[in-house]
Amino acid sequence: MGLRIVKLPDVGEGVAEAEIVEWHVAEGDHVVEDQVLAAVMTDKATVEIPSPVSGTVVECGAEIGTILAVGSRLVTIEVGGGTAAAAQDQTIHSSEESRRLAAETLRHPTDAALPSASASGAEAGTTARIVVPAKPSPAPASAPPTARPGNPGEKPLAPPAVRGRALELGVDLRQVAGSGPAGRITHEDIDAFLARPSRSPAPFQSRRSGTEEIKVVGLRRKIAERMAEATRRIAHFSYIEEVDVTALEELRAHLNARFAGSRPKLTILPFIVRAMVVAIEEFPQLNAHYDDEREIITRHAGVHAGIATQTPSGLMVPVMSHAEAYDLWGCAGEIRRLADAARDGSAKREELSGSTISITSLGDLGGIATTPVINRPEVAIVGVNRIAVRPAWRDNQCVPRKMMNLSSSFDHRVIDGQEAAMFIRRIKDFLEKPATMFIDG
């Protein structure tokens, strides 16, 4: 018998520490080689760390939410066959390819597994692998897994991809029986749970009591830190303008019908991006970063539009670089690609940074007005509220029109109220007369 110490590996170039966001094992659990031990996060990238050996977990290095330095003790595993390698500290190192892929992996890992180390190398403790797990494959029909319900009050075991899917479907994982190792919940377990006949709701509900404490970790903690920092350091002010998008919606419907099946479907966002790009030519101060420590404003020639996107893990802002270079359909396709990549965890690190101005929209949930928080160090964010038919006064009569509000926020240290109002009014003019945003000069 011997103890194997698994240390936090180097999960990316220049990464010195990572936060533990999820444990997949507990002390006393038996693990097999390549079984996921824990998930760690750094700079919005989450990597699942596999076990290099089979054995029994003796000790978990730290609690969820703890930030560990690379090389710190992560897990201690008791293994059989007291070899010389088992008596030494074994640090798990990633290869160059492992580090590159790990840095690009978000909350939901991709379906590609990294190259594994040779058996002899693993035994000698020279190189092991960081595995980005693939989506679990269905078990063979001849040996169906046996679902094992979790104990009441015990946190269900499930990989991030399964947790994200359960969140999207509104499934409480505590009600799902897991068929994986140590009762781990798989995608197939969720499918089986959803296929069960629904129970009729009770006519009356009993009184509920108690509280639940939820530790803020991982991406949610990073979002909280960034939002608090932005509101603490930026002098926000918001400006709300009503826009008549009746003509724009007619044009959008016409283009979608004409190019159905041959080009990406147009939402209103590509038109917003186009209007914003053209308006920035008149108001370059809005497409800028403000370094408040150096007291320097940096204007950017290219418009790198951040598109705020809700994902199962939280709010992310993938970036459409050089939005000025896209036509309507190219813009629509890129927005869809970036949103999908953010939600399924395949977005690259460079696609999540570098925005110069952001757009936020809640679609049909957009409400009447909002006060969006600026994505520091940017100085402006354009908020899109939902479209609704409202009465409007036109040609001495009240007529129904499709109306939408733009709720935008600005950094008052850099942008004056008049400049912000003129910028939004320019966008309004383009949206109400959509042909004008495509006329040069």
C-alpha positions as CSV (number, residue, x, y, z in Angstrom):
1,M,0.0,0.0,0.0
2,G,1.1,3.6,-0.6
3,L,-0.1,7.2,-0.8
4,R,-0.2,9.0,-4.1
5,I,-0.4,12.8,-3.8
6,V,-2.1,14.5,-6.8
7,K,-1.1,18.1,-7.1
8,L,-2.9,20.9,-9.0
9,P,-1.4,20.8,-12.5
10,D,-0.4,23.7,-14.8
11,V,-3.8,24.2,-16.6
12,G,-2.7,27.0,-18.9
13,E,0.1,29.3,-20.0
14,G,0.8,31.9,-17.4
15,V,-1.7,30.4,-14.9
16,A,-0.4,30.4,-11.4
17,E,-3.5,29.5,-9.4
18,A,-7.0,28.1,-9.9
19,E,-10.2,28.0,-7.9
20,I,-11.8,24.7,-6.8
21,V,-15.4,24.9,-8.1
22,E,-16.6,21.4,-7.7
23,W,-15.6,18.1,-6.1
24,H,-16.6,14.9,-7.8
25,V,-15.2,12.7,-5.0
26,A,-15.2,12.6,-1.2
27,E,-12.9,11.1,1.4
28,G,-13.4,7.4,1.5
29,D,-14.6,7.1,-2.1
30,H,-13.0,4.5,-4.3
31,V,-11.8,5.9,-7.6
32,V,-10.5,4.4,-10.8
33,E,-7.9,5.8,-13.2
34,D,-9.2,8.7,-15.3
35,Q,-12.2,9.2,-13.0
36,V,-12.8,13.0,-12.5
37,L,-11.6,14.2,-9.1
38,A,-12.5,17.9,-9.2
39,A,-13.2,20.8,-11.4
40,V,-11.0,23.9,-11.2
41,M,-11.5,27.4,-12.8
42,T,-9.2,30.1,-13.9
43,D,-10.1,33.2,-15.9
44,K,-13.5,31.7,-16.9
45,A,-12.0,28.5,-18.0
46,T,-13.0,25.3,-16.2
47,V,-11.0,22.1,-16.4
48,E,-11.8,18.7,-14.9
49,I,-8.9,17.0,-13.2
50,P,-8.8,13.2,-13.6
51,S,-7.2,10.6,-11.3
52,P,-3.9,9.2,-12.5
53,V,-4.4,6.0,-10.5
54,S,-7.0,3.7,-9.0
55,G,-7.4,3.7,-5.2
56,T,-9.2,5.2,-2.2
57,V,-9.4,8.9,-1.5
58,V,-7.8,9.7,1.8
59,E,-7.9,13.5,1.8
60,C,-9.3,16.3,-0.4
61,G,-7.0,19.3,-0.4
62,A,-9.4,22.2,0.2
63,E,-13.0,23.3,0.2
64,I,-15.0,24.5,-2.8
65,G,-14.2,28.2,-3.4
66,T,-10.6,27.8,-2.3
67,I,-7.9,29.2,-4.6
68,L,-4.9,27.0,-4.8
69,A,-1.5,27.7,-6.4
70,V,-0.2,25.4,-9.1
71,G,1.6,22.5,-7.4
72,S,-0.5,22.5,-4.3
73,R,-1.9,19.3,-2.9
74,L,-5.2,18.5,-4.5
75,V,-6.0,14.9,-3.5
76,T,-4.3,12.2,-1.5
77,I,-5.1,8.7,-2.8
78,E,-4.2,5.4,-1.2
79,V,-3.1,2.9,-3.8
80,G,-2.1,-0.8,-3.7
81,G,1.2,-2.3,-4.7
82,G,3.7,-0.3,-2.7
83,T,6.0,0.7,-5.5
84,A,8.7,3.3,-5.3
85,A,6.6,5.6,-7.4
86,A,3.8,5.4,-4.9
87,A,6.1,6.5,-2.1
88,Q,6.9,9.8,-3.8
89,D,5.1,13.0,-4.3
90,Q,3.5,12.7,-7.8
91,T,2.8,16.0,-9.6
92,I,0.5,15.8,-12.6
93,H,1.9,17.8,-15.5
94,S,0.0,18.7,-18.6
95,S,1.5,18.6,-22.1
96,E,1.7,21.7,-24.3
97,E,-1.4,20.6,-26.2
98,S,-3.2,19.9,-22.8
99,R,-2.5,23.4,-21.6
100,R,-3.7,25.0,-24.9
101,L,-7.0,23.1,-24.8
102,A,-7.5,23.5,-21.1
103,A,-7.2,27.3,-21.4
104,E,-9.9,27.3,-24.1
105,T,-12.3,25.0,-22.2
106,L,-15.2,26.8,-20.5
107,R,-17.7,25.6,-18.0
108,H,-19.0,22.8,-20.3
109,P,-16.0,20.9,-21.6
110,T,-15.7,20.1,-25.3
111,D,-16.2,16.6,-26.6
112,A,-12.5,16.1,-27.4
113,A,-10.2,14.2,-25.0
114,L,-6.6,15.2,-24.7
115,P,-3.8,12.7,-25.7
116,S,-3.0,10.4,-22.9
117,A,0.5,9.7,-21.5
118,S,2.1,6.3,-22.1
119,A,1.6,3.7,-19.4
120,S,5.3,3.6,-18.6
121,G,5.4,7.4,-18.3
122,A,2.5,7.4,-15.8
123,E,4.1,4.8,-13.7
124,A,7.3,6.7,-13.5
125,G,5.5,9.9,-12.5
126,T,7.0,11.8,-15.4
127,T,3.9,12.9,-17.3
128,A,0.2,12.3,-16.8
129,R,-2.7,13.9,-18.6
130,I,-5.4,16.5,-18.0
131,V,-8.6,15.0,-19.4
132,V,-11.4,17.2,-20.8
133,P,-14.2,14.6,-20.5
134,A,-16.4,13.9,-23.4
135,K,-20.2,13.7,-23.1
136,P,-20.9,10.3,-21.6
137,S,-21.7,7.6,-24.2
138,P,-24.8,5.4,-23.7
139,A,-24.0,2.1,-21.9
140,P,-24.2,-1.1,-24.1
141,A,-27.6,-2.6,-24.3
142,S,-26.3,-5.8,-22.8
143,A,-25.2,-4.2,-19.6
144,P,-27.5,-1.3,-18.7
145,P,-26.3,0.7,-15.7
146,T,-28.2,0.4,-12.4
147,A,-29.4,3.8,-11.2
148,R,-28.6,4.6,-7.6
149,P,-30.6,7.3,-5.9
150,G,-28.7,9.8,-3.8
151,N,-29.0,10.2,-0.1
152,P,-31.3,13.0,1.1
153,G,-29.4,16.2,1.8
154,E,-26.3,14.9,-0.1
155,K,-25.0,17.0,-3.0
156,P,-25.6,15.1,-6.3
157,L,-22.6,14.1,-8.2
158,A,-22.7,15.2,-11.9
159,P,-20.2,16.7,-14.4
160,P,-20.6,20.4,-15.4
161,A,-22.2,19.6,-18.8
162,V,-24.9,17.5,-17.0
163,R,-25.5,20.3,-14.4
164,G,-25.8,22.9,-17.2
165,R,-28.3,20.7,-19.1
166,A,-30.3,20.1,-15.9
167,L,-30.4,23.8,-15.3
168,E,-31.7,24.5,-18.8
169,L,-34.4,21.8,-18.4
170,G,-35.4,22.8,-14.9
171,V,-34.5,19.4,-13.5
172,D,-33.6,19.1,-9.8
173,L,-30.6,16.7,-9.8
174,R,-31.4,15.7,-6.2
175,Q,-34.4,13.9,-7.6
176,V,-32.4,12.0,-10.3
177,A,-30.9,8.6,-9.6
178,G,-27.3,8.3,-10.9
179,S,-26.1,5.3,-12.7
180,G,-22.4,6.3,-13.1
181,P,-19.4,5.6,-10.8
182,A,-20.2,6.4,-7.2
183,G,-23.8,7.3,-8.2
184,R,-22.7,10.0,-10.7
185,I,-25.5,11.4,-12.8
186,T,-25.2,11.1,-16.5
187,H,-27.1,12.6,-19.5
188,E,-28.9,9.2,-19.8
189,D,-30.1,9.5,-16.2
190,I,-31.7,12.9,-17.0
191,D,-33.4,11.4,-20.1
192,A,-34.8,8.5,-18.0
193,F,-36.0,11.0,-15.3
194,L,-37.8,13.1,-17.9
195,A,-39.4,10.0,-19.5
196,R,-41.1,9.0,-16.2
197,P,-44.8,9.7,-15.9
198,S,-45.5,13.0,-14.3
199,R,-47.2,13.1,-10.9
200,S,-50.3,15.1,-10.3
201,P,-49.5,18.0,-8.0
202,A,-50.9,17.9,-4.5
203,P,-54.0,20.1,-4.0
204,F,-52.4,21.7,-1.0
205,Q,-48.8,22.4,0.0
206,S,-47.4,21.9,3.5
207,R,-45.7,24.8,5.2
208,R,-42.0,25.0,4.4
209,S,-39.2,26.1,6.7
210,G,-35.5,26.2,6.8
211,T,-32.8,28.1,4.8
212,E,-30.2,27.2,2.3
213,E,-26.7,28.7,2.1
214,I,-25.1,28.7,-1.4
215,K,-21.4,29.5,-1.6
216,V,-20.6,31.9,-4.4
217,V,-17.8,30.3,-6.4
218,G,-16.4,29.9,-9.9
219,L,-17.9,32.0,-12.7
220,R,-20.6,33.4,-10.4
221,R,-17.9,34.8,-8.1
222,K,-16.0,36.3,-11.0
223,I,-19.2,38.0,-12.3
224,A,-19.9,39.3,-8.8
225,E,-16.4,40.7,-8.5
226,R,-16.5,42.4,-12.0
227,M,-20.0,43.9,-11.4
228,A,-19.0,45.3,-8.0
229,E,-15.8,46.7,-9.4
230,A,-17.6,48.3,-12.3
231,T,-20.3,49.9,-10.2
232,R,-17.7,51.1,-7.6
233,R,-15.3,52.7,-10.0
234,I,-17.5,53.9,-12.9
235,A,-19.8,57.0,-12.6
236,H,-22.8,55.3,-14.4
237,F,-25.6,57.2,-15.9
238,S,-28.4,55.8,-18.1
239,Y,-30.3,57.2,-21.0
240,I,-33.5,55.7,-22.4
241,E,-34.9,56.4,-25.8
242,E,-38.1,55.1,-27.5
243,V,-37.6,53.8,-31.1
244,D,-40.3,53.1,-33.7
245,V,-39.1,49.9,-35.4
246,T,-42.1,49.2,-37.5
247,A,-40.2,49.8,-40.8
248,L,-37.2,47.9,-39.5
249,E,-39.4,44.9,-38.6
250,E,-41.0,45.0,-42.1
251,L,-37.6,45.0,-43.7
252,R,-36.3,42.2,-41.5
253,A,-39.4,40.0,-42.2
254,H,-39.0,40.7,-46.0
255,L,-35.3,39.7,-46.0
256,N,-35.9,36.6,-43.9
257,A,-38.6,35.4,-46.3
258,R,-36.6,36.2,-49.4
259,F,-33.4,34.4,-48.3
260,A,-35.0,31.7,-46.2
261,G,-32.8,28.6,-46.1
262,S,-29.9,30.2,-48.0
263,R,-28.7,32.8,-45.4
264,P,-28.8,33.0,-41.6
265,K,-32.0,34.3,-40.1
266,L,-31.9,37.9,-39.1
267,T,-32.8,39.0,-35.6
268,I,-32.9,42.7,-34.6
269,L,-29.3,42.5,-33.2
270,P,-27.4,42.6,-36.6
271,F,-29.3,45.9,-37.3
272,I,-28.5,47.3,-33.9
273,V,-24.8,46.4,-34.5
274,R,-24.8,48.0,-37.9
275,A,-26.5,51.2,-36.6
276,M,-24.0,51.4,-33.7
277,V,-21.0,50.9,-36.0
278,V,-22.2,53.7,-38.3
279,A,-23.0,56.0,-35.4
280,I,-19.5,55.5,-33.9
281,E,-18.0,57.0,-37.0
282,E,-19.6,60.3,-35.7
283,F,-19.0,59.6,-32.0
284,P,-15.6,57.8,-31.7
285,Q,-15.4,58.7,-28.0
286,L,-18.0,56.0,-27.3
287,N,-15.8,53.2,-28.8
288,A,-13.1,53.5,-26.2
289,H,-11.5,52.2,-23.0
290,Y,-10.7,54.4,-20.0
291,D,-7.7,53.5,-17.8
292,D,-8.6,55.4,-14.7
293,E,-5.3,54.6,-13.0
294,R,-3.3,56.1,-15.8
295,E,-6.1,58.6,-16.6
296,I,-5.8,57.8,-20.3
297,I,-8.7,57.3,-22.8
298,T,-7.9,54.9,-25.7
299,R,-10.1,55.2,-28.7
300,H,-10.3,52.2,-31.0
301,A,-10.6,52.3,-34.8
302,G,-12.2,48.8,-35.0
303,V,-15.5,48.2,-33.3
304,H,-15.2,45.0,-31.2
305,A,-18.8,44.4,-30.1
306,G,-19.3,42.5,-26.9
307,I,-22.6,40.5,-27.0
308,A,-23.8,39.8,-23.5
309,T,-25.0,36.2,-23.4
310,Q,-26.8,34.2,-20.7
311,T,-25.3,30.7,-20.3
312,P,-26.1,27.9,-17.8
313,S,-23.0,29.0,-15.8
314,G,-23.8,32.7,-15.8
315,L,-23.5,35.8,-17.9
316,M,-20.7,35.9,-20.4
317,V,-19.7,38.4,-23.1
318,P,-18.3,36.9,-26.2
319,V,-16.7,39.4,-28.6
320,M,-17.4,40.0,-32.3
321,S,-14.1,41.4,-33.4
322,H,-14.2,44.1,-36.2
323,A,-18.0,44.3,-36.4
324,E,-17.5,47.0,-39.0
325,A,-16.3,44.4,-41.5
326,Y,-19.5,42.2,-41.4
327,D,-22.6,42.6,-43.6
328,L,-26.0,41.8,-42.0
329,W,-26.0,38.1,-42.6
330,G,-22.3,37.7,-41.6
331,C,-23.1,39.6,-38.4
332,A,-26.1,37.4,-37.7
333,G,-24.1,34.2,-38.3
334,E,-21.2,35.4,-36.1
335,I,-23.6,36.4,-33.2
336,R,-25.2,33.0,-33.3
337,R,-21.8,31.2,-33.4
338,L,-20.5,33.2,-30.5
339,A,-23.6,32.7,-28.4
340,D,-23.6,29.0,-29.1
341,A,-19.9,28.7,-28.2
342,A,-20.4,30.6,-25.0
343,R,-23.3,28.3,-24.0
344,D,-21.8,25.0,-24.8
345,G,-18.3,25.9,-23.5
346,S,-16.4,25.8,-26.7
347,A,-15.6,29.6,-26.9
348,K,-11.9,30.4,-27.1
349,R,-10.2,32.6,-24.6
350,E,-9.6,35.3,-27.2
351,E,-13.3,35.3,-28.0
352,L,-14.1,36.3,-24.5
353,S,-12.0,39.5,-24.2
354,G,-11.1,42.7,-26.0
355,S,-14.6,44.2,-26.5
356,T,-14.7,48.0,-27.0
357,I,-18.4,48.6,-26.6
358,S,-21.1,46.1,-25.5
359,I,-24.7,45.3,-26.4
360,T,-27.1,43.6,-23.9
361,S,-30.5,42.2,-24.8
362,L,-33.0,39.9,-22.9
363,G,-35.1,39.4,-26.0
364,D,-38.8,38.9,-25.1
365,L,-37.9,39.3,-21.5
366,G,-36.3,42.7,-22.2
367,G,-38.9,44.7,-20.2
368,I,-39.7,48.3,-20.7
369,A,-36.4,49.8,-19.4
370,T,-33.2,48.6,-17.8
371,T,-30.0,50.2,-16.4
372,P,-27.2,48.0,-17.7
373,V,-23.8,47.9,-16.0
374,I,-20.8,48.9,-18.2
375,N,-18.3,46.3,-19.0
376,R,-15.2,48.0,-17.6
377,P,-12.9,49.4,-19.0
378,E,-15.4,50.2,-21.8
379,V,-17.3,53.5,-21.4
380,A,-20.7,52.6,-22.9
381,I,-23.2,49.7,-23.2
382,V,-26.3,49.7,-25.4
383,G,-29.3,47.9,-23.9
384,V,-32.1,46.6,-26.1
385,N,-35.6,46.2,-24.6
386,R,-38.4,44.1,-26.0
387,I,-40.5,45.1,-29.0
388,A,-44.2,45.7,-28.3
389,V,-47.1,47.2,-30.3
390,R,-48.1,50.5,-28.7
391,P,-50.3,53.4,-29.8
392,A,-48.5,56.2,-31.4
393,W,-49.6,59.6,-32.8
394,R,-48.9,59.8,-36.6
395,D,-50.5,62.2,-39.1
396,N,-53.1,63.5,-36.6
397,Q,-54.3,60.1,-35.6
398,C,-53.5,57.3,-33.1
399,V,-52.1,54.2,-34.9
400,P,-50.5,51.0,-33.7
401,R,-46.7,50.9,-34.1
402,K,-44.0,48.5,-33.2
403,M,-42.0,50.3,-30.5
404,M,-38.8,49.4,-28.6
405,N,-36.8,51.2,-26.0
406,L,-33.0,51.5,-26.0
407,S,-31.7,51.6,-22.4
408,S,-28.0,52.5,-22.4
409,S,-25.4,53.3,-19.8
410,F,-22.4,55.5,-20.0
411,D,-19.3,56.4,-18.0
412,H,-19.9,60.0,-16.9
413,R,-16.2,60.5,-16.3
414,V,-15.6,60.3,-20.0
415,I,-19.0,60.8,-21.7
416,D,-21.2,63.9,-21.2
417,G,-25.0,63.6,-21.2
418,Q,-25.4,65.5,-24.4
419,E,-22.9,63.3,-26.3
420,A,-24.6,60.2,-25.0
421,A,-28.1,61.5,-26.0
422,M,-26.8,62.4,-29.5
423,F,-25.2,59.0,-30.0
424,I,-28.4,57.2,-29.1
425,R,-30.5,59.5,-31.2
426,R,-28.3,58.8,-34.1
427,I,-28.9,55.0,-33.6
428,K,-32.6,55.8,-33.3
429,D,-32.6,57.6,-36.7
430,F,-30.9,54.7,-38.4
431,L,-33.3,52.1,-36.9
432,E,-36.4,54.1,-37.8
433,K,-35.1,54.7,-41.4
434,P,-33.1,51.5,-41.9
435,A,-32.1,52.1,-45.4
436,T,-30.0,55.1,-44.3
437,M,-27.6,52.9,-42.3
438,F,-26.4,51.3,-45.5
439,I,-25.7,54.5,-47.5
440,D,-22.1,55.5,-47.5
441,G,-21.4,59.1,-46.6
